[in-house]
Amino acid sequence: MFELYWDDLSGFFDKGGLVLYFVFFLALCLWSSLIERYIYISYEYKKHKIEVLKEINLISKDNKFKDEIKRYFCEQTSLKLRAGMPFINTIIIVCPLVGLLGTVTGMIEVFDVMAIQGSANVKSMASGVSMATIPTMAGMVVALSGLLFEKKLELSITNHTQELELEIQKVI
């Protein structure tokens, strides 16, 4: 059963060419980064938030620098929540471009076949056409799916940052 799926997957990668392996690598990087951020927000952020609120409780209410202290803790937390987001955004931008690189390499293969065998051999050109379209499709799918989850993650980060600001405001 596993061999059947493996054969289908290896055939898909063979049709897509070398660029499809690079798109797959970018997809792995993107999804591992997204999953890491979701795990951080779900587990580690709660511990960080508790520590911040404990430190805020130690500050006296008549401290003249309480606004600066509040801003410091909010910015520090926002930086921790947004760690890795530029990398995720870069991968989302690069995936369609790598897919277009697959289009170019596939079309080069089509033109090579046309130059060697002539333009009448349609079957030999088909592999180049599939090599041109499959990486483009894969790059777009990876970018669109990553974009959806990245936007949800951005909203979650914004909500957590605003909640922390409100909780700090209550304490100070």
TATA-V852268 format. One line per field, one symbol per residue. psi: psi as a letter, one per 30 degrees, with the letter a starting at -180 (. if undefined). burial: b if it has 16 or more other ideal C-beta (glycine too) atoms within 10 Angstrom, else e. Layout:
psi->???
burial->???
This chain:
psi->eeeeeeeeeeeeeeefaeeeeeeeeeeeeeeeeeeeeeeeeeeeeeeeeeeeeeeeffklfgkfgeeeeeeeeeeeeeeeegkfeeeeeeeeeeeeeeeeeeeeeeeeeeeeeeeeflffjeeffeeeeefeeeeeeeeeeeeeeeeefeeeeeeeeeeeeeeeeeeeeee.
burial->eeeeeeeeeeeebebbbebbebbbebbebbbebbeebeeebeeebeeebeebeeebeebeeeeeebeeebeebbeebbeebbeebeebeebbebbbebbbbbbebbeebbeebeeeeeeeeeebbebbbbbbbbbbebbeebbebbbebbeebeebbeebeeebbeebeeeb
